[in-house]
Amino acid sequence: MLKFVGLAQAFPEKRSAAERDDDFLEINRTYILAKAEEQASRCSQCGVPFCQVHCPLHNNIPDWLRLTAEGRLQEAYELSEATSTMPEVCGRICPQDRLCEGNCVIEQSGHGAVTIGSVEKFITDTAWKEGWVRPLRPLSDRSGQSVGIIGAGPAGVTAAEYLRRRGYTVHVYDRHDRGGGLLTYGIPGFKLEKEVVMRRLARLEEGGIVFHYNFEVGRDMTLAALRAKHDALLVATGVYKARDIKAPGVGAGGVIPALDYLIASNRKSFGDSVPAFESGALNAEGKHVVVIGGGDTAMDCVRTAVRQGAASVKCLYRRDRANMPGSQREVANAEEEGVEFVWLSAPQAFDDKGGAVAGVRAQQMRLGAPDGSGRRAPEVIEGGDFRVEADLVIKALGFDPEDLPQMFGAPDLTVTRWGTLRTDHKTMMTSVDGVFAAGDIVRGASLVVWAIRDGRDVAKTMHTYLAARAGASAKKAAA
């Protein structure tokens, strides 16, 4: 260990833009064993590991880096999966530059962070290849109690795995025809190949978790009916309601929500028939594409458009590069692939030509005084109007919660002023007895790693609730 002085930081080789810009394969190659061991050996083994402190899962990062450096990969994997249900997913899509790697002590000293995410991915991919990933097996028999989980995204499937390990009968209900949530349908394959998600889901199914796809609470069954069917419920739906733009012409054809666009692209990657893609409505091929937004979803959209063969791709964002919420690594990848970023610009109207969008009229912005969140608020520059040609505009402005009480037919399900579900901070239970909630539907749109953390936490509180119910029933029966 402690080799960071003599060994430079080295990420896995990245495929060139010319090689990768027409396929949906992951852009980074994997480490070879010697390189993973070498990079892991750069860890300084801090007394206070800030990488672990700033990881939402508090992964035992220094310990599995040391084991990797020593060539003890199976032990490294076992330690890694002790705190995370999908370390190979986090290794691929976590914004490590803002979390573990961004807070690495040797990064602060100017030596370049340990490549934690790349090593994490290597460890778990190796575990799958070598057969070290163990089947999901219940540790005890609590099959007399059942749990229903609404949503097969990262929070839902994480809770499902932990509850199944404890022996409960677990049913997962999801509106889509495949599990994984946004891991499957929101994140493009060049960041997360779908086989990585599908093998995790297959392991859960083989472990006895029952998945009910194309199931919508409210349409197929009310929340109350589903609650009566199970001893406890978990709502882990995520947030899917797209934030919109209020501007003239926003209803023109070709002005589309980001998630519709990404879902269509990911479905095509599975080989599905997608009429809206095949008609060209959700296909960027040959078009001048403008993406509005500056988060990770916007980066997914611009890079997908490049791969679909767009004539040009521009990203309009109202702040500057330094204040962009998306990963700086993703911005760099997009620039390499030919995306043009138009910083400090905001759309004012959309040109509607015969019912179809023909351009975006925008205004130049500048950053003024900080707003209530501490970020500098964008202000309009008078006379800074300009126009960008576009025949496909993708709105990637973030997501809000859907109206779950109305959707689920559950008026007693209370929400916060932001529309997220209101829960008890200790038990994670909603206002309805036995109905818990976790993930983005509670905290708002956030990172996958936080959803996994929430799924892990809620599984503990649900177990406490179910154990208390079982104990009360046993006492009643004895009496």
N, C-alpha and C positions, 0 to 999 in steps of 0.2 A: 504494500500500500504506500501512499504518500509519494507517488511517482509523478505528481503533477508538474514538478519543476523541470524534469527532464523529458517528459512526454507531453506533446501538444494535444489539444482537444481534436478529435477526429470523429465526425459523424459518419454513418454508413454512406457509401457512395450514392449520389443522387443521379438518376438517369437524366441525360441532357434534355432540354426543352424540345428540341427537334425530335427526339426519340419518344417522348412521352405525351406530346400535345394532341395525339389523335387516338389515344386509348385510355381506358379507365382502370388500368393496373396501378398499384401503388408506386409512387415515384422513387422511393428509397429502396435500395437493395438491402439485404440483411447483412449483419456482421458475419464474418467467419469466426470460429471459436477463438483463435489467437487474438484477433482484434478486440473481441468482447472482453477477454481477460485483460488485455492491455489497457483498454479504456477504463474498466472497472478499477484497475490498480491505481488510477489517478486520485481516487477518493482520499481525502485527508483524515477520515475517521474522526470527525469533530467530537468533542466532548458534549456539545449541545448541537445536534444535527439540524440545522435550519431547513434542510431539504425535507426532513420528516415532519418538522413543525408546520411547514407550509403546505404539506400534502393533506387534502381533506380527509383521506383515509388513514393518515399517520402511518403509512407503509414503513416497514423496517428497512429503509433504503440502505444505510451504511452497512448493515449486516449482510444483506444479499449481494451488495457490491463486493464485499470482502470474500464471500463464498465463491462468487463468480471468478474473481481474480485468482483464487486458489484452485480453480478447475472443478469445484464441487457444485456442479450445475443443478443436480437434482435437489440437493439441499437448498440451494438458492431459490429454486422454483417453489418448493414447499413453504419456505418462509414468505415468499412473495404472495402466494395464494392464500396464506393464512389471514390476510387482511383485505383481500380484494377478490371479488368473484370473477373478474375479467381483466387481469393485468395486461394481457396482450392487446386489449382494446384501448386501455388507458395509455399504454406505451405508444400507441399510434396517434391518438387524437387529443390527448391532454395538451393544453398550452403550457408545456413544461417551462417555457421561457418566462411565464408569469408565476409559476408555482415552484416546484422543487428546484429546477435548474436555475431559475432566476434568483433564488435565494441561497444557492450553493456558496459556501464560504470561499472556495478558490475562484469562483466567478467574481466575487467582490474584490479579491486581491489581484485581479487582472490576468489570471492564468487560464481563464475559460472554464466554464462549468464542466463537471463530469456529465457525460452523455447518458443521463439516467433513463430517459424514456426509451432510447434505442437499446440499452442493455436489458431493460424490463421486457421489451418486445422479444428480444433474442432469447431470453431465458424461457419464456412461456411458449414461444413457437417451437423451441427445441423440446420442451416437455411434451407437446402434442406429437411431435415426430417420434420421440423415443418411448411413448406410451406411459409417461409418468403422470398424466392427468387421470386421476382416479374416478371411477364411476360415482355418481351421487347415490349414497346409501343412507337411509335413516339410521340414526344412532339409538333410537328407541321407538316403541310403537305407540303413537298417539293417533292412530288412524280413525279412532272414534270421533275425533273432532276435525271439522273441515274448515278451510279458509278459502275465500274467494278473493281474487286479486283482479282489479279492473285496470288493464293496461299492461302490455308486455314489453314496455321499454326497460331501460336499465334499472330504474328504481323498482319496478314490479318484479322483474325476473330475479333481481338480487334478493328481495324479500322472499320470493318463492323458493329460492335455493336454500336459504337459511331455515325457513320454516319446514321445508321438506326434510332437511337434515335432522330436525328435532322430531320428526316422525309424523307430522300432521298430513292429512289429505289436502292437497293443494290444487285448486282449479284457477286457471288464468283466462280472463276474458279480454279479447282485443277486437277493435273495430276493423283492423286490416286482415288480409288473408295470410300474412306471415307475421311472426313475432319479431321483436327487436326494436319496435318503435322507430324513432329517428335514426337509430344505428343502422337500420335496414333501409328505410325509405328517405331519410333526410340527408344523410352524409354520403357523398359520392364515393365510388369505389377507389378512386386514386388516393383517397385518404384512409379508407377502411374497406378492404375487399370483403365481399359479402359472405364468402365461405368462412371467414373468421367468426362472424356472428352466427351463421347457420350451425356450425359445429357446436357452439355453446348451447344453442337451443336444443339441438339433438340430444346432447348429454342430459339436459333437464327432462326431456320427454322420456328418455331411457330410464331416468331415475324415478319415474312415477308421477311427475307433474303433468296434469291434464290441461291442454290448451284448447280453448274454444275460439276459433277465428270467425271473422265476419259477424261478430256479436256486438250489438250496440245496446248499452243500457239505456232504457227509455223507449227504445223501439222494440227490442226482443223481450225485455223484462224490466220492470221498474226496479229502482234501488231497493225499495221495501221488500219486494218479492225475492230479490237476490239475497238480501240480508236474512230473510226467513229460511233460506236454503242452506246457509252456512253459519258456523259459530262466530265468525268474525269476517269483516270485509276490509280490504285495503283499496283505496282510490289512488291510483298512480297513473293518471291519464296523460300527464304532461300538459303543455300549453300549445294549442294549435291555431288559435284565432290570430290571423295576420293583422298587424297594424296597417292602417291605410293612409293614403295621402289625400288631403283635401285640396284639390286644384282643378281648374277647368280642364276638361278633356280626359279626366282620369278613367272614365268609362269607355274609352275608345277600345276597339279590338286590338289585341296585341299588348295591352297593359295588364300584366298578369302577376299573381302572387308568387313569391319565391318557392313556397312549399309545393304548390301545384306543379311547378316546373321541375323541381328536384325529384318529386315522387314519380313523375312521368319518366324522367331519365333513368332512375334506378329500376323502375319496372321493366324498361326496355333491356336493361342489363341482365335481368332475370329471364329474358326471352318472352315476356308477356306481350299480349296485344294491347296497345294503348292508342285508341282512335284519335285522341286529341294530339298525340305526338305524330301519328302517321298523317294527319291532315295538315300538319305544319303549325298548328296553334301553339304547341308547347315544344317546338323544335327550333333551335337557333341557326340551323344550317343556311348559309348564304345570306344571313341577315345582319343588319347593323344593330348591335345589342347595347342597351344602356341598362346598367344595374344601379339601383338607388339604395344606398346603405353602406355601412362601414364595418359590420360585424363579420363573424365567421360564416354566417349564411350567405352574405353578399360575396365573400371569397369563393364559397362553393359554387355559386351561380356563375360568376365570371369565368371560373376555370372549367366548368361544365360546358359553357357556351363555346369556349375555345375548342374543346374536344368534339363538339358537334359540327364544327366547320363554319362558325360565324365569320362574316366578312370583316367585322371589326367588333371589338368589345371595349366599352368604356365603363368606368365606375365613378359615379358622382357621390361625393361625401361632403357634408357641410362643415366639417372640421378639417384640420390638417393631419398629416401622417402621424405625428407624435401623439395625437389625441384620438387615434382610431382605436375602437374597442377590439377589433379583430387581431389575430395573431400576426406579429410582424414577419414571422417566417412564411405565413401564407401570402402575405402581401408580396414578399420577395419572390416566392414561387410564381405568383400570378404575373408579376412584371417580366420574369424570365420567359413566360409563355406568350407574351405579347399583349397583355392587358394594359390599357392606358388609364391611369388614375387622374381624375379631375378633382383636385383638392379644393376645399373652401368653395363649394358650389351646392346650390339647392334648387330643386325643380320648382317652377312657378306655374307652369301649364304644359299641357300636352297637345300637340297639333293633331287634329282629327281630320283625316282626308278620306272622305267616303266611308266613314265608319271604322277606319283603321288608323292606328297611330303612325305619324310620319316624322315626328321629331319631338324633342324636349326643349322647352324654353326654360332657361335657368338663370339664376342670379349669382354673381360672385359674392362671397361672404368674407368677413374678417372675424377674428376672435376678440370678443370684448372682455368685460369683467367676469370673474367666476360666478356661476349660478349657485343655487342652494346646495347642489351636490359637490361643489368645489371645482367643477369643470368650467372652463372659460366658455361663455355662451356665444354662439355665432350671431353676428349682426349683418344685415344686408348692406352692401356697398351701393350707394345710389349711382345709377348710370352703368352698373356692371352687368347689364343683361347680355346674354349670348344664347345661341341655339345650337343644339346637337342633333344631327340626323339620327333617326332611329325608326326601325320597323318592328322592334320587339323591346319592350321596357319591362324589367323585372323589379318588383317592389320587395326589397329585403330590409324592412324596417323593424324587424323583431316580432315577437309574439306575445299575445295576452291570453288569459284563461277564457275558455268558453263558459257560457252560463250553465254550469252543471246542475244547480237546483232545478232549472227549467228543463234541461235535457233529460235528466234522470227522473223527473217527476217526483222530486224530493224537496218540497218547499221548506222543510225543517233543517236542511243542510245549510248552515250559515257560511257566509263568505266575508272577506275583508273588503275594504274600500277599493282595493285593486282587483277584486274578483277572484283572488286565490281562496282556497278553502281555509277556514279558520280552524285551527287545531290547538289543543292543549300542548304547551311547549315541552312538558315532561312526558306525557303519555303518547303524544302524537295522534290522539283520538279527536275526531270531529265532534260536532254538536249532536250527532246521532250515536247512541250507545252501540259499541261494538263495530263502528265504522271508523277506520283510521285513514290517514292520508300521508303521502310522502312524495318527494321529488318536486318537479317544477310546479305542480298544481298547488303546492304550499309555498315555496320560496320564490316563484316566478321563474322566467326563463333563465337557465343557468347551465353549468357545465355537467357533462356526463359523470365526471368523478364525484360531484356533489350528489347526483341522483343515486349513485351506488352507495355512497355514505348514508344517505337517507333511507335507502332500502335496508341496509344493514341495521341501522338504528331502530327502525320501525318493527323489524322482525323480533327484536328483543322485547319491545313493549307489548307487541301482540302476544308473544309467548307468555309474558307475565299475566296478561288479561285472561288468556285461555286456560292457563294453569289454575288461576283463581276460580274460574267457572267450574273447571273439572273438580277441584277440591270441594267447592260448595255443593255440587251435585252428589259427590261421594258421601258427604256428611248427611245430606238429606235422605239418601237411599239407606244409610246405616240406621238413621233414626226411624 
